[in-house]
């Protein structure tokens, strides 16, 4: 495995996890202040996760194998954020929930990686 491959994945995962933490923190503040319904929390958290995965891929991925790098980033961001929020909240969901969430994160990462390697970059 090339160093740049690993560095791109690590950079994407770090950005993605940082974005999720910041996004969920900001959203929690908005929920508290605006007294939003519990029904909006899950969908908005999913949107935050998808934006984080796409952002991590768009910022980090260059060159070839965007699908592979993106898949790894999506999977890692999803699992790491799940573990972090489980630790913070003191509870973890079922294995089926994390498995489904991880697979969805990986698929989003694959799609984001393919898009990211095809974005024209300024030199």
C-alpha positions as CSV (number, residue, x, y, z in Angstrom):
1,X,0.0,0.0,0.0
2,X,1.4,3.3,-1.0
3,X,2.0,6.1,1.5
4,X,-0.1,8.6,-0.4
5,X,-3.0,6.1,-0.4
6,X,-2.9,5.7,3.3
7,X,-2.4,9.4,3.9
8,X,-5.4,10.3,1.8
9,X,-7.6,7.8,3.7
10,X,-6.3,9.1,7.1
11,X,-6.9,12.7,6.0
12,X,-10.4,11.9,4.8
13,X,-11.3,10.0,8.0
14,X,-10.0,12.8,10.2
15,X,-11.9,15.4,8.3
16,X,-15.1,13.3,8.3
17,X,-15.1,12.5,12.0
18,X,-14.3,16.1,12.9
19,X,-17.1,17.4,10.7
20,X,-19.6,14.9,12.2
21,X,-18.6,15.9,15.8
22,X,-18.9,19.6,15.0
23,X,-22.1,19.1,13.0
24,X,-23.9,17.0,15.6
25,X,-22.8,19.4,18.4
26,X,-24.2,22.4,16.5
27,X,-27.4,20.5,15.6
28,X,-27.8,19.5,19.3
29,X,-27.6,23.2,20.2
30,X,-30.2,24.0,17.6
31,X,-32.5,21.2,18.8
32,X,-32.3,22.5,22.3
33,X,-32.8,26.2,21.5
34,X,-35.6,25.6,18.9
35,X,-37.3,22.7,20.7
36,X,-37.4,20.6,17.6
37,X,-39.3,17.4,17.4
38,X,-37.4,14.1,18.0
39,X,-38.6,13.0,14.5
40,X,-36.1,15.4,12.8
41,X,-33.1,14.2,14.8
42,X,-32.3,10.9,13.0
43,X,-32.7,12.2,9.4
44,X,-30.6,15.3,10.1
45,X,-27.9,13.2,11.7
46,X,-27.8,11.0,8.6
47,X,-27.5,14.1,6.4
48,X,-24.6,15.3,8.6
49,X,-22.9,12.0,8.2
50,X,-23.4,11.9,4.5
51,X,-22.0,15.4,4.1
52,X,-19.0,14.5,6.3
53,X,-18.2,11.4,4.3
54,X,-18.5,13.3,1.0
55,X,-16.5,16.2,2.4
56,X,-13.7,13.9,3.6
57,X,-13.5,12.2,0.2
58,X,-13.6,15.5,-1.7
59,X,-10.8,17.0,0.4
60,X,-8.6,14.0,0.7
61,X,-8.9,11.8,-2.4
62,X,-6.7,12.4,-5.4
63,X,-5.5,10.1,-8.2
64,X,-6.7,6.6,-8.8
65,X,-8.8,4.1,-6.8
66,X,-11.3,6.7,-5.6
67,X,-13.9,4.0,-5.1
68,X,-11.6,2.0,-2.8
69,X,-10.4,5.0,-0.8
70,X,-13.9,6.4,-0.5
71,X,-15.3,3.1,0.7
72,X,-12.6,2.8,3.4
73,X,-13.2,6.5,4.4
74,X,-17.0,6.0,4.5
75,X,-16.7,2.8,6.5
76,X,-14.2,4.2,9.0
77,X,-16.0,7.5,9.5
78,X,-19.2,5.6,10.2
79,X,-17.7,3.2,12.7
80,X,-15.5,5.7,14.5
81,X,-18.4,8.2,14.9
82,X,-20.7,5.4,16.1
83,X,-18.2,4.3,18.7
84,X,-17.5,7.9,19.8
85,X,-21.2,8.8,20.2
86,X,-21.8,5.4,21.9
87,X,-19.1,6.3,24.5
88,X,-20.4,9.8,24.9
89,X,-24.0,8.7,25.2
90,X,-23.2,5.7,27.3
91,X,-25.2,3.3,25.0
92,X,-24.7,1.4,21.8
93,X,-27.4,0.2,19.4
94,X,-27.9,-3.3,18.1
95,X,-25.4,-5.0,15.9
96,X,-27.9,-4.9,13.0
97,X,-28.1,-1.1,13.3
98,X,-24.3,-0.6,13.2
99,X,-23.9,-3.1,10.4
100,X,-26.6,-1.4,8.2
101,X,-25.2,2.1,9.1
102,X,-21.6,0.9,8.2
103,X,-22.7,-0.5,4.9
104,X,-24.6,2.7,4.0
105,X,-21.5,4.7,5.0
106,X,-19.3,2.5,2.8
107,X,-21.6,2.9,-0.2
108,X,-21.7,6.6,0.3
109,X,-18.0,6.6,0.5
110,X,-17.6,4.6,-2.7
111,X,-19.9,7.1,-4.6
112,X,-18.1,10.1,-3.0
113,X,-14.7,8.6,-3.9
114,X,-15.7,8.1,-7.5
115,X,-17.0,11.7,-7.7
116,X,-14.0,13.1,-5.9
117,X,-11.4,11.7,-8.3
118,X,-13.3,13.1,-11.2
119,X,-13.6,16.7,-9.9
120,X,-11.3,19.0,-11.9
121,X,-8.6,20.5,-9.6
122,X,-6.9,23.8,-10.1
123,X,-3.1,23.4,-10.3
